[in-house]
Amino acid sequence: MGSKVRWWRWRRNPLRRASDLAEAWIGLVTVVLVLCAVPAAGWFTGQAANRALQRTVRHQLAERALVPAALVTAAPRSAAGTDAEAGRPRQTRRPAVLTWTAPDGSARSGTVRVENQEQVDGRLHIWTDRGGRPVDPPLDRATARAHAALAGLGGAALAGALLLGIRQLLLWRLMRRRLLEWEREWTRAGQDWGRAGAGG
């Protein structure tokens, strides 16, 4: 009995209207698109984002260089507070004055932000552009892939939301059409339907 009730819109019967069949088709197409189109949209979005981000990684690696640097003035330590986990004095990370050799061989010095400094094999290095000026580190490939994955998830979510929004709009218009059909049928049935002595 439950199966018959569930699939009544697909079977020919005198109670089924054209709008009922249309609603069934809308539901079927929505399920198919959710299972196929939404994952495909997420995959294509993620692939496109990954290609763009990997191009950015290659461009930044070509334009930036990691060069050795020497510390001139150490970053000051904060005397207040200790590291609660390790029980050691907590250090405040601040810019430091460094000297380095630019890619063109010229000697440079200046204040370099902590974000531009890296430890490579126990030695201090900084990222510079081809002119020897300190710059931010290039985007790494793992971060690029993570951003691409997030873009893919966002694309899939957007496609799903758009699909469900279109479905709701179609069902709303279908319901309006159904209500107009009911109103016309009630009008054809007459104003005195159901009254005593009306011959009905």
SULNORUR-V893719 format. One record per residue. N is the residue number from 1. PHI is phi as a letter, one per 30 degrees, with the letter a starting at -180 (999 if undefined). Layout:
n=N phi=PHI
n=N phi=PHI
//
This chain:
n=1 phi=999
n=2 phi=d
n=3 phi=d
n=4 phi=d
n=5 phi=d
n=6 phi=d
n=7 phi=c
n=8 phi=d
n=9 phi=d
n=10 phi=d
n=11 phi=c
n=12 phi=d
n=13 phi=a
n=14 phi=d
n=15 phi=d
n=16 phi=d
n=17 phi=c
n=18 phi=d
n=19 phi=d
n=20 phi=d
n=21 phi=d
n=22 phi=d
n=23 phi=d
n=24 phi=d
n=25 phi=d
n=26 phi=d
n=27 phi=d
n=28 phi=d
n=29 phi=d
n=30 phi=d
n=31 phi=d
n=32 phi=d
n=33 phi=d
n=34 phi=d
n=35 phi=d
n=36 phi=c
n=37 phi=d
n=38 phi=d
n=39 phi=d
n=40 phi=d
n=41 phi=d
n=42 phi=d
n=43 phi=d
n=44 phi=d
n=45 phi=d
n=46 phi=d
n=47 phi=d
n=48 phi=d
n=49 phi=d
n=50 phi=d
n=51 phi=d
n=52 phi=d
n=53 phi=d
n=54 phi=d
n=55 phi=d
n=56 phi=d
n=57 phi=e
n=58 phi=d
n=59 phi=d
n=60 phi=d
n=61 phi=d
n=62 phi=d
n=63 phi=c
n=64 phi=b
n=65 phi=b
n=66 phi=c
n=67 phi=c
n=68 phi=d
n=69 phi=b
n=70 phi=c
n=71 phi=d
n=72 phi=c
n=73 phi=b
n=74 phi=d
n=75 phi=d
n=76 phi=d
n=77 phi=c
n=78 phi=c
n=79 phi=d
n=80 phi=d
n=81 phi=i
n=82 phi=b
n=83 phi=d
n=84 phi=d
n=85 phi=d
n=86 phi=c
n=87 phi=i
n=88 phi=c
n=89 phi=e
n=90 phi=d
n=91 phi=c
n=92 phi=c
n=93 phi=d
n=94 phi=b
n=95 phi=e
n=96 phi=b
n=97 phi=d
n=98 phi=b
n=99 phi=b
n=100 phi=a
n=101 phi=c
n=102 phi=d
n=103 phi=e
n=104 phi=d
n=105 phi=j
n=106 phi=d
n=107 phi=d
n=108 phi=b
n=109 phi=a
n=110 phi=l
n=111 phi=d
n=112 phi=c
n=113 phi=d
n=114 phi=d
n=115 phi=d
n=116 phi=c
n=117 phi=c
n=118 phi=b
n=119 phi=c
n=120 phi=b
n=121 phi=h
n=122 phi=i
n=123 phi=c
n=124 phi=d
n=125 phi=b
n=126 phi=b
n=127 phi=c
n=128 phi=b
n=129 phi=d
n=130 phi=d
n=131 phi=d
n=132 phi=j
n=133 phi=d
n=134 phi=d
n=135 phi=b
n=136 phi=d
n=137 phi=d
n=138 phi=d
n=139 phi=d
n=140 phi=d
n=141 phi=d
n=142 phi=d
n=143 phi=d
n=144 phi=d
n=145 phi=d
n=146 phi=d
n=147 phi=d
n=148 phi=d
n=149 phi=d
n=150 phi=d
n=151 phi=d
n=152 phi=d
n=153 phi=d
n=154 phi=d
n=155 phi=d
n=156 phi=d
n=157 phi=d
n=158 phi=d
n=159 phi=d
n=160 phi=d
n=161 phi=d
n=162 phi=d
n=163 phi=d
n=164 phi=d
n=165 phi=d
n=166 phi=d
n=167 phi=d
n=168 phi=d
n=169 phi=d
n=170 phi=d
n=171 phi=d
n=172 phi=d
n=173 phi=d
n=174 phi=d
n=175 phi=d
n=176 phi=d
n=177 phi=d
n=178 phi=d
n=179 phi=d
n=180 phi=d
n=181 phi=d
n=182 phi=d
n=183 phi=d
n=184 phi=d
n=185 phi=d
n=186 phi=d
n=187 phi=d
n=188 phi=d
n=189 phi=d
n=190 phi=j
n=191 phi=d
n=192 phi=c
n=193 phi=d
n=194 phi=i
n=195 phi=d
n=196 phi=d
n=197 phi=i
n=198 phi=d
n=199 phi=i
n=200 phi=d
//
